[in-house]
Amino acid sequence: MPDTVELAPLDEAITIAALTSDPYPIYKRLRAESPVLRVTSVGRTFLTKASDTKLVKDNAVLFSSDDPNTPMKRAFLAHTLMRKDGKEHMRERMAMLPALMPKTIGAHWAPLYEKLAADYVGRLPRGEVVDLFPALAGPLAARILAHIMGIPDASDEEMQRWSQVLIDGAGNFGWRPEPFEASDLANAEMDACLEKNAARLRAEPDASALSIMINSEKAIPWSQIVANVKIAIGGGINEPRDALLTILYGLLSERDQLAEVQRREAWAEAFEEGVRWCAPIQASSRLVMEDTEIRGFRIPKGDTVMTIQASANHDEELYDDPDRFIVFRERNPHQAFGSGPHHCAGAHVSRRTVGAILLPMLFDRFPDMEIVDPGSVVWHGFGFRGPLNLPVRLK
């Protein structure tokens, strides 16, 4: 590629704090003015258009997941499958995938999902104001994941704390020491928990991910089994938790749409629109393996591009009125679960637990549920995003 091709513009004004607080206006401006932009505070080249993010995700040869500059390896104390490509990535992904496949979910996990959801929803007090983040969304996502992973003795509090500190560490692009201190402690606790449960599952195998991995005839190394479970903990709680809270916020803010969703039982459509509207996993990094060009700008070998799927999901070329929650869109080709080889392995679990079970169950029990002061809901996160609270009156 000729050196005369210019690098993308450099932005030194966008801060991580601004991206964490309210990124969508920033992304809207970038899609219109600078869809390829080097952002100093994050140390990456942002890609904010849907076609560009998909192009990168689908080409693992040119855009590698093995980014040495990501904080993920430091946070997880492991080189996880999220930062691997090709046969190595596929081998580790396939080791855990049988526990997450639709067939396994339908045959083994769906009855447990139903029971757990009924138990947790049944604890909610009718007629009172309740914050659904700590009362339902967080602990239920933690309980379901603990069973799927094969660590049912891990408490809801432990699972949620482990997940959050791993997320905080993996998203610590400013490389502050405090998030890593917290993730180091969590890693030690998870290691002990996994060792104990592995011993149990060698004697009494089940359909959990840990059991499948340790009892496989072609088992991957223990270090990677541990890393696989930690990746699932890091993303497998916040994704369904934040999806549920986001969809509830959208439906309760758009009562006409809620009524139509209830009439049609269109919970699956509501789920897909919720994760498009505010993607739980907002951005991903890829290492550029060879000099290339995107939208007329030179992207040099060794650069790190960041695909902003949150922005891709609001791309005006694909969506009318993208900032609005609109369940019945004609098309919804969102990238909330990624694209290409690293498409989210837990997508089936989220769709089943949130879309097929929790949403209809909640509105069956509380058909007149309403948000108490929508302006009090706090949205937070750059790499991972969702509401930090959702106060509702359960009627």
C-alpha atoms as one frame of an Amber mdcrd trajectory, in Angstrom:
protein
   0.000   0.000   0.000   1.456   3.412  -0.896   2.655   5.473   2.081   0.821
   8.427   0.543  -2.477   6.991   1.797  -3.240   8.941   4.948  -3.814   7.530
   8.387  -7.251   8.020   9.908  -7.789  11.312  11.760  -6.588  11.450  15.362
  -8.971  12.475  18.148  -7.573  13.598  21.482 -10.824  14.974  22.915 -12.987
  11.860  23.356 -12.516  10.505  26.874 -13.180   7.076  28.338 -15.397   8.800
  30.909 -17.588  10.262  28.155 -17.807   6.911  26.382 -18.767   5.258  29.659
 -21.408   7.831  30.512 -23.214   8.396  27.193 -21.496   7.065  24.053 -24.391
   7.099  21.586 -24.282  10.824  20.681 -20.539  10.434  20.133 -21.035   7.440
  17.851 -23.766   9.237  15.913 -21.374  12.106  15.195 -18.569   9.734  14.229
 -20.757   7.776  11.801 -21.558  11.037  10.027 -18.173  12.757  10.209 -15.355
  10.302  11.044 -16.391   6.656  10.782 -12.717   5.640  10.964 -11.020   7.502
  13.797  -7.944   7.012  15.950  -8.926   7.692  19.554  -6.015   8.567  21.813
  -7.686   7.834  25.150  -8.471   4.233  24.159  -5.392   3.665  21.993  -7.425
   2.189  19.151  -8.911   3.043  15.776 -12.682   3.205  16.120 -14.887   1.726
  13.385 -18.473   2.908  13.812 -20.245   1.843  10.584 -22.007  -1.524  10.410
 -20.397  -2.628   7.154 -16.909  -1.964   8.544 -17.473  -3.722  11.866 -18.861
  -6.794  10.105 -16.027  -6.786   7.567 -13.479  -6.891  10.376 -15.288  -9.517
  12.466 -15.684 -11.807   9.460 -12.001 -11.690   8.441  -9.977 -13.303  11.223
  -6.924 -13.683   8.969  -6.484  -9.948   8.422  -7.991  -8.825  11.740  -6.836
 -11.110  14.522  -8.472 -11.504  17.919  -5.004 -12.038  19.396  -4.538  -8.434
  20.439  -1.557  -8.223  22.844  -2.546  -4.740  23.967  -5.917  -5.642  25.434
  -6.364  -5.606  29.224  -8.265  -8.900  29.011  -5.207 -11.131  29.434  -4.162
  -9.212  32.543  -7.673  -9.322  33.987  -8.243 -13.036  33.357  -4.626 -14.059
  34.004  -4.960 -16.201  30.902  -4.719 -16.164  27.144  -8.389 -16.913  26.554
 -10.159 -18.203  23.472 -11.524 -14.681  22.990  -8.003 -13.682  21.971  -7.286
 -16.644  19.702  -8.027 -17.469  16.069  -8.242 -20.405  13.722  -7.865 -23.996
  14.891  -6.717 -23.039  18.390  -9.780 -20.855  18.953 -12.149 -23.417  17.460
 -10.741 -26.278  19.549 -11.284 -24.416  22.801 -14.669 -23.057  21.718 -15.912
 -26.503  20.694 -14.779 -27.969  24.023 -17.454 -25.971  25.852 -20.025 -25.465
  23.086 -21.983 -28.740  23.611 -23.298 -27.360  26.919 -24.601 -24.230  25.161
 -26.175 -25.702  22.037 -29.946 -25.397  21.463 -30.357 -29.181  21.647 -28.700
 -29.358  25.068 -30.589 -26.309  26.280 -33.915 -27.770  25.196 -33.287 -31.275
  26.493 -31.462 -30.552  29.727 -31.426 -26.928  30.796 -34.820 -25.514  29.813
 -36.712 -27.201  32.686 -34.136 -25.847  35.138 -34.405 -22.353  33.598 -38.177
 -22.478  34.054 -37.896 -23.600  37.664 -35.262 -21.054  38.618 -37.121 -18.230
  36.855 -40.350 -19.175  38.617 -38.554 -19.300  41.978 -36.904 -15.887  41.581
 -39.933 -14.165  40.046 -42.093 -15.726  42.751 -40.084 -13.918  45.416 -40.955
 -10.495  44.024 -43.529  -8.643  46.134 -46.705  -7.700  44.286 -47.707  -4.042
  44.564 -44.360  -2.747  45.791 -41.581  -0.738  44.169 -38.631  -3.013  43.450
 -35.263  -2.463  41.753 -35.130  -5.382  39.341 -31.343  -5.267  38.950 -30.503
  -6.645  42.429 -33.874  -8.297  43.022 -34.086 -10.399  39.850 -31.925  -9.763
  36.781 -28.502 -10.075  38.400 -29.025 -12.998  40.780 -31.114 -15.074  38.363
 -28.548 -14.718  35.566 -25.880 -15.741  38.077 -27.825 -18.791  39.283 -28.555
 -20.069  35.789 -24.948 -19.641  34.711 -23.585 -21.339  37.839 -25.552 -24.473
  36.929 -24.613 -24.369  33.244 -20.936 -23.990  34.089 -20.955 -26.776  36.681
 -20.280 -24.676  39.780 -23.706 -24.622  41.485 -22.131 -24.095  44.904 -20.914
 -20.619  43.859 -23.334 -18.120  45.398 -25.272 -15.512  43.449 -23.184 -12.827
  45.136 -19.908 -14.519  44.224 -20.908 -15.081  40.602 -22.015 -11.475  40.173
 -18.909 -10.082  41.830 -16.586 -12.288  39.797 -18.345 -11.292  36.604 -18.196
  -7.580  37.339 -14.523  -7.488  38.316 -13.582  -9.471  35.197 -15.604  -7.038
  33.093 -14.020  -4.067  34.850 -10.562  -5.507  34.312 -11.109  -6.444  30.666
 -12.438  -2.951  29.999  -9.666  -1.202  31.915  -8.181   0.483  28.857  -6.635
   3.138  31.065  -4.663   0.357  32.821  -5.467   1.585  36.332  -4.172  -0.796
  39.062  -7.353  -1.055  41.156  -9.443  -3.117  38.699  -6.611  -5.620  38.334
  -6.211  -5.938  42.102  -9.886  -6.877  42.320  -9.652  -9.327  39.395  -6.591
 -11.015  40.945  -8.624 -11.775  44.066 -11.560 -13.026  42.019  -9.304 -15.262
  39.935  -7.964 -16.950  43.058 -11.489 -17.579  44.321 -12.664 -18.946  40.973
  -9.627 -21.233  40.720 -10.440 -22.807  44.081 -14.109 -23.213  43.176 -13.311
 -24.867  39.862 -10.804 -27.288  41.379 -13.369 -28.445  43.935 -16.142 -28.915
  41.373 -13.876 -30.644  38.882 -13.184 -33.341  41.444 -16.923 -33.821  41.978
 -17.714 -33.910  38.246 -15.000 -36.458  37.458 -16.825 -38.813  39.807 -20.356
 -37.768  38.836 -20.456 -36.257  35.313 -23.396 -34.151  34.152 -24.285 -31.884
  31.212 -22.483 -28.807  32.567 -19.699 -27.112  30.633 -17.060 -27.977  33.229
 -18.091 -31.636  33.246 -18.101 -31.886  29.459 -14.641 -30.307  29.210 -12.888
 -32.336  31.904 -14.421 -35.662  30.865 -13.858 -35.294  27.134 -11.719 -37.912
  25.372  -9.904 -34.980  23.759  -9.797 -32.684  26.761  -8.123 -29.308  26.398
  -5.494 -28.349  29.041  -6.795 -27.509  32.514  -5.535 -23.928  32.199  -7.758
 -23.413  29.170 -10.735 -25.138  30.770 -10.429 -22.631  33.609 -10.058 -19.760
  31.130 -13.174 -20.933  29.243 -15.292 -20.922  32.386 -13.995 -17.493  33.374
 -14.876 -16.098  29.936 -18.389 -17.471  30.391 -18.647 -15.901  33.844 -17.342
 -12.598  32.509 -19.932 -12.346  29.745 -22.637 -14.825  30.686 -24.126 -12.833
  33.541 -24.062  -9.257  32.297 -25.358 -10.151  28.841 -28.732 -11.700  29.839
 -28.998  -9.403  32.874 -28.499  -6.209  30.885 -30.612  -7.484  28.001 -33.542
  -8.146  30.341 -33.316  -4.751  32.022 -32.909  -2.932  28.702 -35.895  -4.671
  27.103 -38.063  -4.010  30.156 -37.093  -0.341  30.079 -37.938  -0.172  26.373
 -41.280  -1.927  26.689 -42.353  -0.016  29.804 -41.428   3.269  28.126 -43.407
   2.364  24.990 -46.751   1.161  26.346 -48.384   0.881  22.917 -45.614  -1.404
  21.752 -45.859  -3.420  24.966 -49.568  -3.991  24.386 -48.884  -5.218  20.851
 -46.055  -7.469  22.026 -48.396  -8.982  24.619 -51.155  -9.425  22.038 -48.863
 -11.147  19.533 -46.666 -12.822  22.169 -43.783 -11.264  20.250 -41.227 -11.689
  23.023 -38.525 -12.874  20.622 -38.865  -9.689  18.561 -38.711  -7.591  21.732
 -35.529  -9.399  22.730 -33.795  -8.744  19.415 -34.738  -5.059  19.436 -33.530
  -4.642  23.006 -30.062  -6.008  22.313 -29.884  -3.891  19.150 -30.978  -0.739
  20.945 -28.379  -1.085  23.691 -25.935  -3.900  22.999 -24.744  -5.483  26.283
 -21.297  -5.978  24.705 -20.599  -2.687  22.976 -17.128  -2.970  21.461 -14.405
  -5.458  20.528 -10.733  -5.162  19.564  -8.894  -6.720  16.625  -5.177  -6.650
  15.765  -4.371  -5.675  12.164  -2.086  -8.339  10.670  -1.146  -6.603   7.406
  -1.279  -3.049   6.079  -4.786  -2.454   4.814  -7.190   0.333   3.979 -10.651
   1.158   5.299 -12.714   3.986   3.785  -9.643   5.433   2.105  -7.502   5.515
   5.249  -4.356   3.478   5.824  -4.607   1.019   8.713  -1.047  -0.149   9.347
   0.023  -3.606  10.412   0.169  -3.762  14.196  -2.605  -1.220  14.704  -5.588
  -2.187  16.849  -9.031  -1.465  15.492 -12.089  -1.390  17.714 -15.359  -2.515
  16.176 -18.106  -0.534  17.885 -21.085  -2.863  17.476 -23.134  -0.491  19.626
 -22.715   2.081  16.876 -23.196  -0.465  14.090 -26.567  -1.314  15.628 -27.592
   2.350  15.218 -26.285   2.780  11.680 -28.689   5.003   9.742 -27.959   3.038
   6.568 -29.723   0.060   8.143 -32.240   1.548  10.545 -34.833   4.300  10.501
 -34.933   6.248  13.774 -32.205   4.016  15.255 -32.124   5.711  18.663 -35.705
   4.626  19.378 -36.780   1.280  20.773 -39.070  -0.074  18.026 -39.932  -3.750
  18.357 -41.639  -4.279  15.009 -38.908  -3.184  12.623 -38.983  -4.621   9.136
 -35.293  -5.569   9.374 -33.034  -5.995  12.367 -29.605  -7.291  11.241 -27.967
  -6.309  14.525 -24.452  -7.308  15.573 -25.095  -7.495  19.316 -23.782 -11.064
  19.398 -20.894 -10.304  17.076 -20.208 -11.906  13.722 -17.843 -14.447  12.238
 -15.860 -17.081  14.187 -16.316 -15.272  17.515 -20.104 -15.025  17.345 -21.284
 -15.194  20.964 -21.587 -18.811  22.102 -24.099 -17.816  24.778 -26.604 -16.230
  22.390 -28.919 -19.259  22.562 -28.922 -19.135  26.356 -29.795 -15.427  26.415
 -32.561 -15.834  23.868 -34.042 -18.776  25.775 -33.807 -17.392  29.294 -34.762
 -13.776  28.575 -36.850 -13.893  25.415 -38.695 -17.179  25.787 -39.018 -17.533
  29.565 -38.508 -14.399  31.660 -40.315 -11.730  29.663 -43.612 -13.612  29.281
 -43.415 -14.857  32.865 -42.914 -11.360  34.288 -45.760  -9.800  32.339 -48.040
 -12.728  33.082 -47.495 -12.191  36.809 -47.310  -8.376  36.684 -49.279  -7.296
  33.575 -49.480  -3.652  34.707 -45.861  -3.259  35.801 -44.589   0.315  35.424
 -41.283   2.185  35.734 -40.990   4.504  38.704 -39.265   7.681  37.476 -37.587
   6.636  34.194 -35.150   9.532  34.592 -33.660   7.855  37.664 -32.420   4.878
  35.638 -28.631   5.076  35.296 -26.999   3.676  32.150 -23.297   2.882  32.364
 -20.457   1.315  30.422 -18.155   1.589  27.409 -17.080  -1.979  26.594 -20.128
  -3.456  28.332 -23.285  -1.420  28.873 -26.660  -1.607  30.572 -28.847  -0.060
  33.267 -27.418  -0.066  36.785 -30.935   0.034  38.234 -34.533  -0.417  37.161
 -37.086   0.645  39.808 -40.539  -0.649  38.895 -43.894  -0.927  40.615 -45.057
  -4.524  40.323 -48.781  -4.477  39.602
